[in-house]
């Protein structure tokens, strides 16, 4: 039997996320980032995929892209427990533009706390 579109998107997102985690474990962060990006495309509100993409980009030293992914996800789902926990430890030492982005994300999370 055919899956409905929501079930299909969810299954696809989970599959791409698992592939991302496998690439991450093998040390291939570029492939991990690509897999997590595909997972977030399939299910934009799937927090584990978004966090996987964020972390892969961060470790690739593509911090601005990582922060944009955080902002994208929190705009769609402002009650994100994962990103709230990530920012609770504080954030400093970022470039001015990155600091502003983090402030926006943090303020949005605080409104839904």
Biopython code that builds the backbone (N, CA, C, O; Angstrom):
import numpy as np
from Bio.PDB.StructureBuilder import StructureBuilder

atoms = [
    (1, "UNK", "N", (0.835, -1.189, 0.000)),
    (1, "UNK", "CA", (0.000, 0.000, 0.000)),
    (1, "UNK", "C", (0.883, 1.257, 0.000)),
    (1, "UNK", "O", (1.984, 1.275, 0.551)),
    (2, "UNK", "N", (0.371, 2.264, -0.618)),
    (2, "UNK", "CA", (1.109, 3.529, -0.716)),
    (2, "UNK", "C", (1.001, 4.317, 0.579)),
    (2, "UNK", "O", (-0.025, 4.292, 1.259)),
    (3, "UNK", "N", (2.067, 5.006, 0.900)),
    (3, "UNK", "CA", (2.072, 5.874, 2.075)),
    (3, "UNK", "C", (1.415, 7.201, 1.722)),
    (3, "UNK", "O", (1.464, 7.647, 0.576)),
    (4, "UNK", "N", (0.799, 7.825, 2.720)),
    (4, "UNK", "CA", (0.311, 9.175, 2.462)),
    (4, "UNK", "C", (1.509, 10.117, 2.430)),
    (4, "UNK", "O", (2.573, 9.765, 2.939)),
    (5, "UNK", "N", (1.366, 11.304, 1.846)),
    (5, "UNK", "CA", (2.513, 12.209, 1.674)),
    (5, "UNK", "C", (3.244, 12.565, 2.969)),
    (5, "UNK", "O", (4.468, 12.699, 2.962)),
    (6, "UNK", "N", (2.532, 12.718, 4.057)),
    (6, "UNK", "CA", (3.177, 13.062, 5.333)),
    (6, "UNK", "C", (4.021, 11.888, 5.823)),
    (6, "UNK", "O", (5.160, 12.074, 6.250)),
    (7, "UNK", "N", (3.464, 10.686, 5.761)),
    (7, "UNK", "CA", (4.227, 9.503, 6.176)),
    (7, "UNK", "C", (5.450, 9.305, 5.294)),
    (7, "UNK", "O", (6.524, 8.950, 5.781)),
    (8, "UNK", "N", (5.286, 9.536, 3.995)),
    (8, "UNK", "CA", (6.409, 9.380, 3.075)),
    (8, "UNK", "C", (7.518, 10.390, 3.374)),
    (8, "UNK", "O", (8.696, 10.035, 3.379)),
    (9, "UNK", "N", (7.143, 11.643, 3.623)),
    (9, "UNK", "CA", (8.132, 12.682, 3.943)),
    (9, "UNK", "C", (8.847, 12.357, 5.252)),
    (9, "UNK", "O", (10.057, 12.545, 5.371)),
    (10, "UNK", "N", (8.099, 11.875, 6.218)),
    (10, "UNK", "CA", (8.689, 11.521, 7.512)),
    (10, "UNK", "C", (9.674, 10.369, 7.359)),
    (10, "UNK", "O", (10.775, 10.411, 7.909)),
    (11, "UNK", "N", (9.285, 9.354, 6.623)),
    (11, "UNK", "CA", (10.165, 8.209, 6.394)),
    (11, "UNK", "C", (11.424, 8.644, 5.644)),
    (11, "UNK", "O", (12.529, 8.217, 5.980)),
    (12, "UNK", "N", (11.256, 9.480, 4.643)),
    (12, "UNK", "CA", (12.391, 9.979, 3.878)),
    (12, "UNK", "C", (13.336, 10.796, 4.769)),
    (12, "UNK", "O", (14.555, 10.639, 4.694)),
    (13, "UNK", "N", (12.775, 11.657, 5.601)),
    (13, "UNK", "CA", (13.602, 12.477, 6.500)),
    (13, "UNK", "C", (14.371, 11.610, 7.487)),
    (13, "UNK", "O", (15.552, 11.853, 7.737)),
    (14, "UNK", "N", (13.719, 10.614, 8.044)),
    (14, "UNK", "CA", (14.397, 9.725, 8.993)),
    (14, "UNK", "C", (15.496, 8.927, 8.291)),
    (14, "UNK", "O", (16.567, 8.712, 8.859)),
    (15, "UNK", "N", (15.237, 8.494, 7.071)),
    (15, "UNK", "CA", (16.232, 7.731, 6.319)),
    (15, "UNK", "C", (17.455, 8.594, 6.021)),
    (15, "UNK", "O", (18.586, 8.161, 6.240)),
    (16, "UNK", "N", (17.235, 9.814, 5.521)),
    (16, "UNK", "CA", (18.362, 10.709, 5.238)),
    (16, "UNK", "C", (19.117, 11.063, 6.509)),
    (16, "UNK", "O", (20.340, 11.203, 6.487)),
    (17, "UNK", "N", (18.398, 11.209, 7.616)),
    (17, "UNK", "CA", (19.076, 11.505, 8.890)),
    (17, "UNK", "C", (19.975, 10.354, 9.308)),
    (17, "UNK", "O", (21.103, 10.575, 9.749)),
    (18, "UNK", "N", (19.487, 9.133, 9.175)),
    (18, "UNK", "CA", (20.318, 7.972, 9.525)),
    (18, "UNK", "C", (21.566, 7.927, 8.640)),
    (18, "UNK", "O", (22.662, 7.630, 9.114)),
    (19, "UNK", "N", (21.389, 8.223, 7.365)),
    (19, "UNK", "CA", (22.537, 8.263, 6.456)),
    (19, "UNK", "C", (23.507, 9.362, 6.907)),
    (19, "UNK", "O", (24.723, 9.170, 6.887)),
    (20, "UNK", "N", (22.963, 10.504, 7.311)),
    (20, "UNK", "CA", (23.806, 11.593, 7.817)),
    (20, "UNK", "C", (24.610, 11.165, 9.030)),
    (20, "UNK", "O", (25.804, 11.454, 9.115)),
    (21, "UNK", "N", (23.975, 10.481, 9.969)),
    (21, "UNK", "CA", (24.678, 10.030, 11.170)),
    (21, "UNK", "C", (25.770, 9.009, 10.823)),
    (21, "UNK", "O", (26.839, 9.004, 11.434)),
    (22, "UNK", "N", (25.496, 8.156, 9.846)),
    (22, "UNK", "CA", (26.513, 7.178, 9.417)),
    (22, "UNK", "C", (27.722, 7.921, 8.838)),
    (22, "UNK", "O", (28.864, 7.618, 9.185)),
    (23, "UNK", "N", (27.469, 8.884, 7.963)),
    (23, "UNK", "CA", (28.584, 9.664, 7.396)),
    (23, "UNK", "C", (29.345, 10.408, 8.491)),
    (23, "UNK", "O", (30.573, 10.484, 8.461)),
    (24, "UNK", "N", (28.611, 10.952, 9.454)),
    (24, "UNK", "CA", (29.249, 11.659, 10.559)),
    (24, "UNK", "C", (30.167, 10.722, 11.345)),
    (24, "UNK", "O", (31.302, 11.078, 11.661)),
    (25, "UNK", "N", (29.676, 9.538, 11.654)),
    (25, "UNK", "CA", (30.475, 8.555, 12.403)),
    (25, "UNK", "C", (31.723, 8.147, 11.631)),
    (25, "UNK", "O", (32.755, 7.837, 12.227)),
    (26, "UNK", "N", (31.630, 8.148, 10.318)),
    (26, "UNK", "CA", (32.777, 7.772, 9.478)),
    (26, "UNK", "C", (33.701, 8.954, 9.221)),
    (26, "UNK", "O", (34.749, 8.802, 8.593)),
    (27, "UNK", "N", (33.312, 10.142, 9.709)),
    (27, "UNK", "CA", (34.157, 11.319, 9.568)),
    (27, "UNK", "C", (33.968, 12.093, 8.278)),
    (27, "UNK", "O", (34.737, 13.011, 7.996)),
    (28, "UNK", "N", (32.971, 11.748, 7.494)),
    (28, "UNK", "CA", (32.711, 12.446, 6.237)),
    (28, "UNK", "C", (31.633, 13.507, 6.472)),
    (28, "UNK", "O", (30.453, 13.283, 6.203)),
    (29, "UNK", "N", (32.059, 14.659, 6.977)),
    (29, "UNK", "CA", (31.110, 15.703, 7.357)),
    (29, "UNK", "C", (30.430, 16.345, 6.162)),
    (29, "UNK", "O", (29.281, 16.774, 6.277)),
    (30, "UNK", "N", (31.099, 16.426, 5.015)),
    (30, "UNK", "CA", (30.453, 16.976, 3.812)),
    (30, "UNK", "C", (29.253, 16.113, 3.421)),
    (30, "UNK", "O", (28.164, 16.624, 3.163)),
    (31, "UNK", "N", (29.473, 14.794, 3.383)),
    (31, "UNK", "CA", (28.381, 13.882, 3.044)),
    (31, "UNK", "C", (27.291, 13.918, 4.117)),
    (31, "UNK", "O", (26.105, 13.823, 3.803)),
    (32, "UNK", "N", (27.691, 14.054, 5.378)),
    (32, "UNK", "CA", (26.712, 14.154, 6.463)),
    (32, "UNK", "C", (25.850, 15.399, 6.289)),
    (32, "UNK", "O", (24.626, 15.338, 6.413)),
    (33, "UNK", "N", (26.494, 16.528, 6.002)),
    (33, "UNK", "CA", (25.742, 17.772, 5.816)),
    (33, "UNK", "C", (24.755, 17.641, 4.664)),
    (33, "UNK", "O", (23.616, 18.094, 4.771)),
    (34, "UNK", "N", (25.177, 17.032, 3.573)),
    (34, "UNK", "CA", (24.288, 16.844, 2.425)),
    (34, "UNK", "C", (23.092, 15.970, 2.795)),
    (34, "UNK", "O", (21.958, 16.280, 2.432)),
    (35, "UNK", "N", (23.345, 14.884, 3.513)),
    (35, "UNK", "CA", (22.250, 13.992, 3.923)),
    (35, "UNK", "C", (21.290, 14.708, 4.871)),
    (35, "UNK", "O", (20.074, 14.594, 4.719)),
    (36, "UNK", "N", (21.821, 15.438, 5.841)),
    (36, "UNK", "CA", (20.947, 16.165, 6.765)),
    (36, "UNK", "C", (20.177, 17.266, 6.043)),
    (36, "UNK", "O", (19.030, 17.544, 6.394)),
    (37, "UNK", "N", (20.788, 17.895, 5.043)),
    (37, "UNK", "CA", (20.079, 18.919, 4.268)),
    (37, "UNK", "C", (18.899, 18.286, 3.521)),
    (37, "UNK", "O", (17.819, 18.872, 3.435)),
    (38, "UNK", "N", (19.119, 17.095, 2.990)),
    (38, "UNK", "CA", (18.029, 16.382, 2.310)),
    (38, "UNK", "C", (16.928, 15.998, 3.306)),
    (38, "UNK", "O", (15.742, 16.041, 2.983)),
    (39, "UNK", "N", (17.335, 15.631, 4.501)),
    (39, "UNK", "CA", (16.344, 15.295, 5.530)),
    (39, "UNK", "C", (15.504, 16.511, 5.896)),
    (39, "UNK", "O", (14.286, 16.405, 6.046)),
    (40, "UNK", "N", (16.149, 17.667, 6.041)),
    (40, "UNK", "CA", (15.387, 18.875, 6.396)),
    (40, "UNK", "C", (14.524, 19.341, 5.236)),
    (40, "UNK", "O", (13.488, 19.969, 5.453)),
    (41, "UNK", "N", (14.934, 19.044, 4.008)),
    (41, "UNK", "CA", (14.097, 19.384, 2.852)),
    (41, "UNK", "C", (12.836, 18.526, 2.844)),
    (41, "UNK", "O", (11.757, 19.004, 2.493)),
    (42, "UNK", "N", (12.975, 17.258, 3.232)),
    (42, "UNK", "CA", (11.823, 16.346, 3.263)),
    (42, "UNK", "C", (10.866, 16.691, 4.405)),
    (42, "UNK", "O", (9.648, 16.617, 4.245)),
    (43, "UNK", "N", (11.424, 17.067, 5.551)),
    (43, "UNK", "CA", (10.608, 17.378, 6.734)),
    (43, "UNK", "C", (11.245, 18.570, 7.452)),
    (43, "UNK", "O", (12.052, 18.379, 8.361)),
    (44, "UNK", "N", (10.897, 19.785, 7.058)),
    (44, "UNK", "CA", (11.542, 20.989, 7.604)),
    (44, "UNK", "C", (11.434, 21.159, 9.117)),
    (44, "UNK", "O", (12.234, 21.884, 9.707)),
    (45, "UNK", "N", (10.467, 20.508, 9.755)),
    (45, "UNK", "CA", (10.288, 20.657, 11.198)),
    (45, "UNK", "C", (10.814, 19.458, 11.993)),
    (45, "UNK", "O", (10.445, 19.276, 13.153)),
    (46, "UNK", "N", (11.671, 18.643, 11.378)),
    (46, "UNK", "CA", (12.266, 17.476, 12.036)),
    (46, "UNK", "C", (13.533, 17.953, 12.750)),
    (46, "UNK", "O", (14.571, 18.167, 12.124)),
    (47, "UNK", "N", (13.427, 18.113, 14.059)),
    (47, "UNK", "CA", (14.493, 18.740, 14.842)),
    (47, "UNK", "C", (15.816, 17.977, 14.779)),
    (47, "UNK", "O", (16.870, 18.602, 14.671)),
    (48, "UNK", "N", (15.790, 16.676, 14.842)),
    (48, "UNK", "CA", (17.045, 15.922, 14.823)),
    (48, "UNK", "C", (17.799, 16.133, 13.510)),
    (48, "UNK", "O", (19.028, 16.206, 13.507)),
    (49, "UNK", "N", (17.082, 16.229, 12.410)),
    (49, "UNK", "CA", (17.732, 16.489, 11.123)),
    (49, "UNK", "C", (18.337, 17.886, 11.108)),
    (49, "UNK", "O", (19.460, 18.075, 10.640)),
    (50, "UNK", "N", (17.603, 18.852, 11.613)),
    (50, "UNK", "CA", (18.107, 20.220, 11.662)),
    (50, "UNK", "C", (19.344, 20.320, 12.548)),
    (50, "UNK", "O", (20.328, 20.957, 12.175)),
    (51, "UNK", "N", (19.294, 19.697, 13.709)),
    (51, "UNK", "CA", (20.448, 19.727, 14.612)),
    (51, "UNK", "C", (21.641, 18.997, 13.988)),
    (51, "UNK", "O", (22.782, 19.429, 14.149)),
    (52, "UNK", "N", (21.386, 17.902, 13.282)),
    (52, "UNK", "CA", (22.459, 17.193, 12.601)),
    (52, "UNK", "C", (23.109, 18.071, 11.544)),
    (52, "UNK", "O", (24.334, 18.108, 11.422)),
    (53, "UNK", "N", (22.283, 18.780, 10.778)),
    (53, "UNK", "CA", (22.810, 19.692, 9.763)),
    (53, "UNK", "C", (23.593, 20.816, 10.422)),
    (53, "UNK", "O", (24.694, 21.153, 9.986)),
    (54, "UNK", "N", (23.030, 21.392, 11.465)),
    (54, "UNK", "CA", (23.705, 22.468, 12.194)),
    (54, "UNK", "C", (25.097, 22.006, 12.659)),
    (54, "UNK", "O", (26.093, 22.692, 12.427)),
    (55, "UNK", "N", (25.154, 20.861, 13.302)),
    (55, "UNK", "CA", (26.424, 20.378, 13.851)),
    (55, "UNK", "C", (27.427, 20.018, 12.756)),
    (55, "UNK", "O", (28.617, 20.301, 12.894)),
    (56, "UNK", "N", (26.961, 19.399, 11.674)),
    (56, "UNK", "CA", (27.871, 19.068, 10.574)),
    (56, "UNK", "C", (28.465, 20.344, 9.984)),
    (56, "UNK", "O", (29.673, 20.426, 9.760)),
    (57, "UNK", "N", (27.615, 21.336, 9.735)),
    (57, "UNK", "CA", (28.105, 22.603, 9.186)),
    (57, "UNK", "C", (29.064, 23.292, 10.161)),
    (57, "UNK", "O", (30.090, 23.840, 9.756)),
    (58, "UNK", "N", (28.719, 23.256, 11.437)),
    (58, "UNK", "CA", (29.561, 23.881, 12.462)),
    (58, "UNK", "C", (30.961, 23.268, 12.459)),
    (58, "UNK", "O", (31.965, 23.981, 12.479)),
    (59, "UNK", "N", (31.009, 21.942, 12.434)),
    (59, "UNK", "CA", (32.301, 21.250, 12.468)),
    (59, "UNK", "C", (33.071, 21.375, 11.152)),
    (59, "UNK", "O", (34.282, 21.159, 11.115)),
    (60, "UNK", "N", (32.371, 21.722, 10.080)),
    (60, "UNK", "CA", (33.040, 22.018, 8.811)),
    (60, "UNK", "C", (33.529, 23.463, 8.769)),
    (60, "UNK", "O", (34.057, 23.920, 7.755)),
    (61, "UNK", "N", (33.352, 24.172, 9.872)),
    (61, "UNK", "CA", (33.713, 25.584, 9.984)),
    (61, "UNK", "C", (32.898, 26.463, 9.033)),
    (61, "UNK", "O", (33.371, 27.487, 8.540)),
    (62, "UNK", "N", (31.668, 26.032, 8.794)),
    (62, "UNK", "CA", (30.720, 26.819, 8.005)),
    (62, "UNK", "C", (29.680, 27.372, 8.986)),
    (62, "UNK", "O", (28.483, 27.102, 8.888)),
    (63, "UNK", "N", (30.193, 28.149, 9.925)),
    (63, "UNK", "CA", (29.394, 28.604, 11.057)),
    (63, "UNK", "C", (28.211, 29.480, 10.637)),
    (63, "UNK", "O", (27.129, 29.365, 11.212)),
    (64, "UNK", "N", (28.402, 30.345, 9.652)),
    (64, "UNK", "CA", (27.295, 31.201, 9.222)),
    (64, "UNK", "C", (26.152, 30.356, 8.667)),
    (64, "UNK", "O", (24.986, 30.632, 8.951)),
    (65, "UNK", "N", (26.471, 29.330, 7.881)),
    (65, "UNK", "CA", (25.441, 28.428, 7.367)),
    (65, "UNK", "C", (24.763, 27.680, 8.512)),
    (65, "UNK", "O", (23.545, 27.500, 8.513)),
    (66, "UNK", "N", (25.557, 27.251, 9.479)),
    (66, "UNK", "CA", (25.014, 26.532, 10.636)),
    (66, "UNK", "C", (24.026, 27.427, 11.387)),
    (66, "UNK", "O", (22.936, 26.992, 11.757)),
    (67, "UNK", "N", (24.417, 28.667, 11.601)),
    (67, "UNK", "CA", (23.542, 29.593, 12.326)),
    (67, "UNK", "C", (22.276, 29.900, 11.532)),
    (67, "UNK", "O", (21.205, 30.076, 12.113)),
    (68, "UNK", "N", (22.396, 29.963, 10.212)),
    (68, "UNK", "CA", (21.197, 30.185, 9.389)),
    (68, "UNK", "C", (20.242, 29.005, 9.488)),
    (68, "UNK", "O", (19.023, 29.180, 9.481)),
    (69, "UNK", "N", (20.805, 27.791, 9.582)),
    (69, "UNK", "CA", (19.936, 26.617, 9.752)),
    (69, "UNK", "C", (19.224, 26.684, 11.091)),
    (69, "UNK", "O", (18.037, 26.371, 11.182)),
    (70, "UNK", "N", (19.939, 27.087, 12.123)),
    (70, "UNK", "CA", (19.308, 27.246, 13.430)),
    (70, "UNK", "C", (18.165, 28.262, 13.337)),
    (70, "UNK", "O", (17.067, 28.019, 13.838)),
    (71, "UNK", "N", (18.429, 29.381, 12.702)),
    (71, "UNK", "CA", (17.406, 30.427, 12.568)),
    (71, "UNK", "C", (16.213, 29.919, 11.763)),
    (71, "UNK", "O", (15.067, 30.175, 12.131)),
    (72, "UNK", "N", (16.471, 29.200, 10.669)),
    (72, "UNK", "CA", (15.387, 28.665, 9.840)),
    (72, "UNK", "C", (14.487, 27.744, 10.652)),
    (72, "UNK", "O", (13.261, 27.841, 10.596)),
    (73, "UNK", "N", (15.118, 26.850, 11.408)),
    (73, "UNK", "CA", (14.330, 25.884, 12.171)),
    (73, "UNK", "C", (13.517, 26.565, 13.266)),
    (73, "UNK", "O", (12.332, 26.278, 13.434)),
    (74, "UNK", "N", (14.143, 27.451, 13.998)),
    (74, "UNK", "CA", (13.447, 28.109, 15.108)),
    (74, "UNK", "C", (12.325, 29.008, 14.596)),
    (74, "UNK", "O", (11.323, 29.191, 15.287)),
    (75, "UNK", "N", (12.474, 29.571, 13.397)),
    (75, "UNK", "CA", (11.385, 30.351, 12.810)),
    (75, "UNK", "C", (10.179, 29.457, 12.537)),
    (75, "UNK", "O", (9.035, 29.891, 12.677)),
    (76, "UNK", "N", (10.434, 28.213, 12.148)),
    (76, "UNK", "CA", (9.350, 27.276, 11.862)),
    (76, "UNK", "C", (8.803, 26.624, 13.125)),
    (76, "UNK", "O", (7.618, 26.297, 13.204)),
    (77, "UNK", "N", (9.671, 26.438, 14.108)),
    (77, "UNK", "CA", (9.270, 25.734, 15.333)),
    (77, "UNK", "C", (9.943, 26.404, 16.540)),
    (77, "UNK", "O", (10.965, 25.928, 17.036)),
    (78, "UNK", "N", (9.359, 27.504, 16.998)),
    (78, "UNK", "CA", (10.016, 28.307, 18.041)),
    (78, "UNK", "C", (10.038, 27.689, 19.439)),
    (78, "UNK", "O", (10.555, 28.306, 20.371)),
    (79, "UNK", "N", (9.500, 26.508, 19.601)),
    (79, "UNK", "CA", (9.566, 25.853, 20.912)),
    (79, "UNK", "C", (10.626, 24.746, 20.913)),
    (79, "UNK", "O", (10.503, 23.766, 21.647)),
    (80, "UNK", "N", (11.649, 24.904, 20.102)),
    (80, "UNK", "CA", (12.701, 23.898, 19.960)),
    (80, "UNK", "C", (13.459, 23.683, 21.265)),
    (80, "UNK", "O", (14.139, 24.582, 21.759)),
    (81, "UNK", "N", (13.333, 22.501, 21.804)),
    (81, "UNK", "CA", (14.055, 22.175, 23.036)),
    (81, "UNK", "C", (15.551, 22.025, 22.769)),
    (81, "UNK", "O", (16.371, 22.431, 23.592)),
    (82, "UNK", "N", (15.910, 21.445, 21.624)),
    (82, "UNK", "CA", (17.313, 21.215, 21.316)),
    (82, "UNK", "C", (18.101, 22.497, 21.151)),
    (82, "UNK", "O", (19.183, 22.639, 21.722)),
    (83, "UNK", "N", (17.571, 23.437, 20.372)),
    (83, "UNK", "CA", (18.284, 24.696, 20.178)),
    (83, "UNK", "C", (18.238, 25.560, 21.432)),
    (83, "UNK", "O", (19.178, 26.308, 21.699)),
    (84, "UNK", "N", (17.163, 25.467, 22.203)),
    (84, "UNK", "CA", (17.108, 26.211, 23.468)),
    (84, "UNK", "C", (18.224, 25.729, 24.380)),
    (84, "UNK", "O", (18.937, 26.535, 24.979)),
    (85, "UNK", "N", (18.374, 24.422, 24.484)),
    (85, "UNK", "CA", (19.431, 23.854, 25.328)),
    (85, "UNK", "C", (20.814, 24.265, 24.815)),
    (85, "UNK", "O", (21.706, 24.567, 25.608)),
    (86, "UNK", "N", (20.986, 24.277, 23.524)),
    (86, "UNK", "CA", (22.260, 24.656, 22.928)),
    (86, "UNK", "C", (22.635, 26.092, 23.287)),
    (86, "UNK", "O", (23.803, 26.381, 23.546)),
    (87, "UNK", "N", (21.655, 26.989, 23.303)),
    (87, "UNK", "CA", (21.931, 28.396, 23.573)),
    (87, "UNK", "C", (21.931, 28.747, 25.055)),
    (87, "UNK", "O", (22.402, 29.821, 25.431)),
    (88, "UNK", "N", (21.416, 27.867, 25.899)),
    (88, "UNK", "CA", (21.373, 28.163, 27.332)),
    (88, "UNK", "C", (22.758, 28.341, 27.926)),
    (88, "UNK", "O", (22.925, 29.062, 28.910)),
    (89, "UNK", "N", (23.743, 27.694, 27.343)),
    (89, "UNK", "CA", (25.103, 27.816, 27.848)),
    (89, "UNK", "C", (25.741, 29.161, 27.537)),
    (89, "UNK", "O", (26.855, 29.442, 27.978)),
    (90, "UNK", "N", (25.041, 29.983, 26.784)),
    (90, "UNK", "CA", (25.567, 31.287, 26.405)),
    (90, "UNK", "C", (26.306, 31.211, 25.091)),
    (90, "UNK", "O", (26.643, 30.133, 24.602)),
    (91, "UNK", "N", (26.544, 32.349, 24.546)),
    (91, "UNK", "CA", (27.257, 32.426, 23.282)),
    (91, "UNK", "C", (27.985, 33.754, 23.234)),
    (91, "UNK", "O", (27.401, 34.812, 23.466)),
    (92, "UNK", "N", (29.256, 33.680, 22.931)),
    (92, "UNK", "CA", (30.074, 34.888, 22.820)),
    (92, "UNK", "C", (31.223, 34.587, 21.876)),
    (92, "UNK", "O", (31.468, 33.433, 21.524)),
    (93, "UNK", "N", (31.908, 35.613, 21.480)),
    (93, "UNK", "CA", (33.047, 35.436, 20.595)),
    (93, "UNK", "C", (32.677, 35.331, 19.130)),
    (93, "UNK", "O", (33.509, 34.942, 18.310)),
    (94, "UNK", "N", (31.460, 35.667, 18.790)),
    (94, "UNK", "CA", (31.020, 35.607, 17.407)),
    (94, "UNK", "C", (31.184, 36.962, 16.742)),
    (94, "UNK", "O", (31.266, 37.989, 17.416)),
    (95, "UNK", "N", (31.231, 36.962, 15.426)),
    (95, "UNK", "CA", (31.234, 38.212, 14.668)),
    (95, "UNK", "C", (29.912, 38.931, 14.915)),
    (95, "UNK", "O", (28.927, 38.301, 15.301)),
    (96, "UNK", "N", (29.882, 40.226, 14.700)),
    (96, "UNK", "CA", (28.702, 41.042, 15.001)),
    (96, "UNK", "C", (27.449, 40.508, 14.308)),
    (96, "UNK", "O", (26.391, 40.416, 14.930)),
    (97, "UNK", "N", (27.559, 40.158, 13.030)),
    (97, "UNK", "CA", (26.401, 39.649, 12.285)),
    (97, "UNK", "C", (25.897, 38.342, 12.883)),
    (97, "UNK", "O", (24.690, 38.124, 12.994)),
    (98, "UNK", "N", (26.824, 37.481, 13.264)),
    (98, "UNK", "CA", (26.443, 36.213, 13.879)),
    (98, "UNK", "C", (25.814, 36.429, 15.243)),
    (98, "UNK", "O", (24.864, 35.737, 15.608)),
    (99, "UNK", "N", (26.333, 37.379, 15.993)),
    (99, "UNK", "CA", (25.787, 37.699, 17.310)),
    (99, "UNK", "C", (24.342, 38.179, 17.191)),
    (99, "UNK", "O", (23.492, 37.791, 17.991)),
    (100, "UNK", "N", (24.064, 39.016, 16.202)),
    (100, "UNK", "CA", (22.701, 39.501, 15.981)),
    (100, "UNK", "C", (21.762, 38.355, 15.632)),
    (100, "UNK", "O", (20.638, 38.298, 16.131)),
    (101, "UNK", "N", (22.211, 37.453, 14.787)),
    (101, "UNK", "CA", (21.400, 36.302, 14.426)),
    (101, "UNK", "C", (21.111, 35.450, 15.658)),
    (101, "UNK", "O", (19.972, 35.039, 15.878)),
    (102, "UNK", "N", (22.137, 35.186, 16.456)),
    (102, "UNK", "CA", (21.941, 34.403, 17.676)),
    (102, "UNK", "C", (20.996, 35.099, 18.642)),
    (102, "UNK", "O", (20.167, 34.443, 19.274)),
    (103, "UNK", "N", (21.105, 36.396, 18.764)),
    (103, "UNK", "CA", (20.194, 37.148, 19.632)),
    (103, "UNK", "C", (18.750, 36.994, 19.161)),
    (103, "UNK", "O", (17.850, 36.791, 19.975)),
    (104, "UNK", "N", (18.525, 37.091, 17.850)),
    (104, "UNK", "CA", (17.157, 36.939, 17.304)),
    (104, "UNK", "C", (16.617, 35.555, 17.617)),
    (104, "UNK", "O", (15.484, 35.412, 18.077)),
    (105, "UNK", "N", (17.424, 34.544, 17.369)),
    (105, "UNK", "CA", (16.990, 33.164, 17.626)),
    (105, "UNK", "C", (16.701, 32.973, 19.107)),
    (105, "UNK", "O", (15.674, 32.403, 19.474)),
    (106, "UNK", "N", (17.593, 33.443, 19.947)),
    (106, "UNK", "CA", (17.426, 33.273, 21.388)),
    (106, "UNK", "C", (16.161, 33.978, 21.885)),
    (106, "UNK", "O", (15.426, 33.422, 22.701)),
    (107, "UNK", "N", (15.909, 35.174, 21.410)),
    (107, "UNK", "CA", (14.706, 35.906, 21.818)),
    (107, "UNK", "C", (13.443, 35.155, 21.395)),
    (107, "UNK", "O", (12.476, 35.092, 22.154)),
    (108, "UNK", "N", (13.449, 34.592, 20.201)),
    (108, "UNK", "CA", (12.295, 33.825, 19.733)),
    (108, "UNK", "C", (12.086, 32.598, 20.625)),
    (108, "UNK", "O", (10.952, 32.265, 20.967)),
    (109, "UNK", "N", (13.169, 31.933, 20.998)),
    (109, "UNK", "CA", (13.049, 30.759, 21.878)),
    (109, "UNK", "C", (12.534, 31.145, 23.257)),
    (109, "UNK", "O", (11.722, 30.426, 23.840)),
    (110, "UNK", "N", (12.993, 32.267, 23.778)),
    (110, "UNK", "CA", (12.574, 32.701, 25.105)),
    (110, "UNK", "C", (11.078, 33.014, 25.158)),
    (110, "UNK", "O", (10.440, 32.816, 26.192)),
    (111, "UNK", "N", (10.521, 33.498, 24.057)),
    (111, "UNK", "CA", (9.086, 33.801, 24.032)),
    (111, "UNK", "C", (8.239, 32.548, 24.168)),
    (111, "UNK", "O", (7.086, 32.626, 24.591)),
    (112, "UNK", "N", (8.792, 31.395, 23.816)),
    (112, "UNK", "CA", (8.036, 30.149, 23.885)),
    (112, "UNK", "C", (8.492, 29.257, 25.015)),
    (112, "UNK", "O", (8.167, 28.070, 25.042)),
    (113, "UNK", "N", (9.238, 29.812, 25.944)),
    (113, "UNK", "CA", (9.737, 29.047, 27.071)),
    (113, "UNK", "C", (8.671, 28.873, 28.124)),
    (113, "UNK", "O", (8.918, 28.247, 29.155)),
]
sb = StructureBuilder()
sb.init_structure("model")
sb.init_model(0)
sb.init_chain("A")
sb.init_seg("    ")
for serial, (resi, resn, name, xyz) in enumerate(atoms, 1):
    if name == "N":
        sb.init_residue(resn, " ", resi, " ")
    sb.init_atom(name, np.array(xyz, "f"), 0.0, 1.0, " ", f" {name:<3s}", serial, name[0])
structure = sb.get_structure()
